[in-house]
Amino acid sequence: MPITYGNYTKQLKLLPLVLLEEGGATCTARFGFVGTDGVFTCTEGNTFSFTPEQVSSILDATPIEGLSRRDDLSFAIYSYLVSNGLVDAGSIT
């Protein structure tokens, strides 16, 4: 029996991005929601591994004007994950 407590927006938080010595990387994607207290609660997580070639394609993406370095890097990783079918596309806010 499903019980509904209210509505929420599922959020995706990317980073940390860990660059590895050989040129590869790992990134943790955390899905969750922000409660009424303003705190992000993780409900699901997945760590992705990237080859040196994949890291290069992510880092070589054209920067988006007006974004902070953190947001721009998160967007570049998110775009890569979506375009490769690793996460579903959502609305960026």
Phi and psi restraints in degrees (value plus and minus 20) as a CYANA .aco file:
   2 PRO   PHI     -91.8   -51.8
   2 PRO   PSI     120.2   160.2
   3 ILE   PHI    -142.4  -102.4
   3 ILE   PSI     107.6   147.6
   4 THR   PHI    -125.5   -85.5
   4 THR   PSI     109.1   149.1
   5 TYR   PHI    -124.6   -84.6
   5 TYR   PSI     -29.4    10.6
   6 GLY   PHI     132.4   172.4
   6 GLY   PSI    -197.3  -157.3
   7 ASN   PHI    -124.9   -84.9
   7 ASN   PSI     129.4   169.4
   8 TYR   PHI    -168.0  -128.0
   8 TYR   PSI     144.2   184.2
   9 THR   PHI    -123.9   -83.9
   9 THR   PSI     101.6   141.6
  10 LYS   PHI     -89.0   -49.0
  10 LYS   PSI     107.8   147.8
  11 GLN   PHI    -136.8   -96.8
  11 GLN   PSI     132.5   172.5
  12 LEU   PHI    -136.6   -96.6
  12 LEU   PSI     104.9   144.9
  13 LYS   PHI    -133.9   -93.9
  13 LYS   PSI     104.7   144.7
  14 LEU   PHI    -127.6   -87.6
  14 LEU   PSI     142.2   182.2
  15 LEU   PHI      67.9   107.9
  15 LEU   PSI     120.6   160.6
  16 PRO   PHI    -100.3   -60.3
  16 PRO   PSI     125.4   165.4
  17 LEU   PHI    -120.0   -80.0
  17 LEU   PSI     100.4   140.4
  18 VAL   PHI    -127.5   -87.5
  18 VAL   PSI      92.6   132.6
  19 LEU   PHI    -104.2   -64.2
  19 LEU   PSI     109.0   149.0
  20 LEU   PHI    -116.8   -76.8
  20 LEU   PSI     136.9   176.9
  21 GLU   PHI     -76.9   -36.9
  21 GLU   PSI     -57.0   -17.0
  22 GLU   PHI    -101.1   -61.1
  22 GLU   PSI     -21.1    18.9
  23 GLY   PHI      88.0   128.0
  23 GLY   PSI     -31.5     8.5
  24 GLY   PHI    -100.2   -60.2
  24 GLY   PSI    -191.3  -151.3
  25 ALA   PHI    -180.8  -140.8
  25 ALA   PSI     143.6   183.6
  26 THR   PHI    -148.2  -108.2
  26 THR   PSI     131.7   171.7
  27 CYS   PHI    -163.6  -123.6
  27 CYS   PSI     116.4   156.4
  28 THR   PHI    -120.9   -80.9
  28 THR   PSI     106.5   146.5
  29 ALA   PHI    -123.7   -83.7
  29 ALA   PSI     103.4   143.4
  30 ARG   PHI    -137.5   -97.5
  30 ARG   PSI     103.6   143.6
  31 PHE   PHI    -119.8   -79.8
  31 PHE   PSI     122.6   162.6
  32 GLY   PHI    -199.3  -159.3
  32 GLY   PSI    -175.6  -135.6
  33 PHE   PHI    -166.7  -126.7
  33 PHE   PSI     140.0   180.0
  34 VAL   PHI    -122.2   -82.2
  34 VAL   PSI     102.0   142.0
  35 GLY   PHI     -98.2   -58.2
  35 GLY   PSI     159.2   199.2
  36 THR   PHI     -83.9   -43.9
  36 THR   PSI     -39.0     1.0
  37 ASP   PHI    -104.0   -64.0
  37 ASP   PSI     -21.0    19.0
  38 GLY   PHI      62.3   102.3
  38 GLY   PSI     -12.8    27.2
  39 VAL   PHI    -120.1   -80.1
  39 VAL   PSI     112.0   152.0
  40 PHE   PHI     -94.8   -54.8
  40 PHE   PSI     108.8   148.8
  41 THR   PHI    -135.4   -95.4
  41 THR   PSI      99.5   139.5
  42 CYS   PHI     -98.4   -58.4
  42 CYS   PSI     111.6   151.6
  43 THR   PHI    -133.8   -93.8
  43 THR   PSI     -34.6     5.4
  44 GLU   PHI    -180.8  -140.8
  44 GLU   PSI     121.6   161.6
  45 GLY   PHI    -163.1  -123.1
  45 GLY   PSI     135.3   175.3
  46 ASN   PHI    -171.6  -131.6
  46 ASN   PSI     117.0   157.0
  47 THR   PHI    -125.9   -85.9
  47 THR   PSI     109.2   149.2
  48 PHE   PHI    -127.6   -87.6
  48 PHE   PSI     122.9   162.9
  49 SER   PHI    -129.3   -89.3
  49 SER   PSI     120.4   160.4
  50 PHE   PHI    -144.0  -104.0
  50 PHE   PSI     120.9   160.9
  51 THR   PHI     -96.6   -56.6
  51 THR   PSI     145.2   185.2
  52 PRO   PHI     -75.9   -35.9
  52 PRO   PSI     -56.8   -16.8
  53 GLU   PHI     -87.4   -47.4
  53 GLU   PSI     -60.4   -20.4
  54 GLN   PHI     -86.6   -46.6
  54 GLN   PSI     -59.4   -19.4
  55 VAL   PHI     -81.4   -41.4
  55 VAL   PSI     -63.4   -23.4
  56 SER   PHI     -80.4   -40.4
  56 SER   PSI     -62.7   -22.7
  57 SER   PHI     -86.9   -46.9
  57 SER   PSI     -54.7   -14.7
  58 ILE   PHI     -89.5   -49.5
  58 ILE   PSI     -68.4   -28.4
  59 LEU   PHI     -92.1   -52.1
  59 LEU   PSI     -42.3    -2.3
  60 ASP   PHI    -106.7   -66.7
  60 ASP   PSI     -20.9    19.1
  61 ALA   PHI     -81.6   -41.6
  61 ALA   PSI     126.4   166.4
  62 THR   PHI     -86.0   -46.0
  62 THR   PSI     107.9   147.9
  63 PRO   PHI     -82.4   -42.4
  63 PRO   PSI     130.9   170.9
  64 ILE   PHI    -120.2   -80.2
  64 ILE   PSI     100.0   140.0
  65 GLU   PHI     -79.3   -39.3
  65 GLU   PSI     116.4   156.4
  66 GLY   PHI      72.9   112.9
  66 GLY   PSI     -29.9    10.1
  67 LEU   PHI    -112.7   -72.7
  67 LEU   PSI     129.9   169.9
  68 SER   PHI     -89.3   -49.3
  68 SER   PSI     144.9   184.9
  69 ARG   PHI     -79.2   -39.2
  69 ARG   PSI     -61.5   -21.5
  70 ARG   PHI     -82.0   -42.0
  70 ARG   PSI     -68.1   -28.1
  71 ASP   PHI     -86.6   -46.6
  71 ASP   PSI     -59.2   -19.2
  72 ASP   PHI     -84.5   -44.5
  72 ASP   PSI     -63.0   -23.0
  73 LEU   PHI     -86.4   -46.4
  73 LEU   PSI     -62.5   -22.5
  74 SER   PHI     -80.0   -40.0
  74 SER   PSI     -62.2   -22.2
  75 PHE   PHI     -84.6   -44.6
  75 PHE   PSI     -60.7   -20.7
  76 ALA   PHI     -83.5   -43.5
  76 ALA   PSI     -61.7   -21.7
  77 ILE   PHI     -86.9   -46.9
  77 ILE   PSI     -66.0   -26.0
  78 TYR   PHI     -78.2   -38.2
  78 TYR   PSI     -66.0   -26.0
  79 SER   PHI     -79.2   -39.2
  79 SER   PSI     -61.7   -21.7
  80 TYR   PHI     -83.9   -43.9
  80 TYR   PSI     -66.3   -26.3
  81 LEU   PHI     -82.4   -42.4
  81 LEU   PSI     -61.6   -21.6
  82 VAL   PHI     -87.5   -47.5
  82 VAL   PSI     -67.8   -27.8
  83 SER   PHI     -85.8   -45.8
  83 SER   PSI     -40.5    -0.5
  84 ASN   PHI    -123.0   -83.0
  84 ASN   PSI      -8.6    31.4
  85 GLY   PHI      50.3    90.3
  85 GLY   PSI       1.9    41.9
  86 LEU   PHI    -108.7   -68.7
  86 LEU   PSI     -45.6    -5.6
  87 VAL   PHI    -159.8  -119.8
  87 VAL   PSI     135.0   175.0
  88 ASP   PHI     -95.6   -55.6
  88 ASP   PSI     128.1   168.1
  89 ALA   PHI     -93.4   -53.4
  89 ALA   PSI     125.5   165.5
  90 GLY   PHI    -157.5  -117.5
  90 GLY   PSI    -195.2  -155.2
  91 SER   PHI    -109.7   -69.7
  91 SER   PSI     106.7   146.7
  92 ILE   PHI    -107.9   -67.9
  92 ILE   PSI     107.5   147.5
